[in-house]
Amino acid sequence: MQEFIDLLSKVIFFTIIATIVLAVVTYAAYKVRNARRGPGNIRPAPIVGDDGSFLEPVLFEKYVPEGREAREE
């Protein structure tokens, strides 16, 4: 039984180490990709319009709960 516990502890240890290494490699690849894009390709954050309301979202649809009307401004 002790051999099984030793084997299991080694598998868990190496799984944790592999996860940490994979996270570091993934983060490095993310940073390299962003560096290749350059600062000119970064899209600006949403800004407030002239009337004080936020501009429409680019990727998400506006959520309106059931029973409430969307305010028309």
C-alpha positions in Angstrom: 0.0 0.0 0.0 2.9 2.4 0.8 4.2 1.9 -2.8 0.8 3.0 -4.2 0.8 6.1 -1.9 4.3 7.0 -3.0 3.4 6.6 -6.7 0.2 8.7 -6.2 2.1 11.5 -4.4 4.6 11.6 -7.2 1.9 11.8 -9.9 0.2 14.6 -8.0 3.5 16.5 -7.5 4.5 16.2 -11.2 0.9 17.2 -12.3 1.2 20.4 -10.2 4.6 21.2 -11.6 3.4 20.6 -15.1 0.4 22.9 -14.6 2.6 25.7 -13.3 5.0 25.3 -16.2 2.2 25.3 -18.7 0.7 28.5 -17.1 4.1 30.3 -17.4 4.5 29.2 -21.0 1.0 30.2 -21.9 1.5 33.7 -20.3 4.8 34.1 -22.2 3.1 33.2 -25.5 0.3 35.7 -24.7 2.9 38.5 -24.1 4.8 37.7 -27.3 1.5 37.8 -29.3 0.6 41.2 -27.8 4.1 42.5 -28.5 3.9 41.4 -32.2 0.6 43.2 -32.6 2.1 46.5 -31.6 0.4 49.5 -29.8 -1.4 50.6 -33.0 -3.7 47.5 -33.2 -5.1 47.9 -29.7 -8.8 48.9 -29.8 -9.8 51.7 -27.5 -12.0 51.1 -24.5 -15.6 52.1 -24.6 -16.1 55.8 -23.9 -19.0 58.0 -22.7 -20.9 59.7 -25.5 -21.7 63.4 -25.8 -25.1 63.0 -24.1 -23.5 61.2 -21.1 -24.5 57.7 -22.0 -22.1 54.9 -22.8 -21.6 53.9 -26.4 -23.2 50.6 -27.5 -21.2 47.5 -26.6 -19.2 45.9 -29.4 -19.4 42.2 -28.5 -22.2 41.9 -26.0 -26.0 42.4 -26.4 -27.7 44.6 -23.9 -29.6 42.7 -21.2 -33.1 43.9 -20.5 -35.0 42.0 -17.8 -38.4 40.7 -18.7 -41.3 43.0 -17.8 -39.2 46.2 -18.2 -39.1 48.4 -21.3 -35.8 49.5 -22.7 -35.4 53.2 -22.1 -35.4 55.2 -25.4 -33.2 58.2 -25.1 
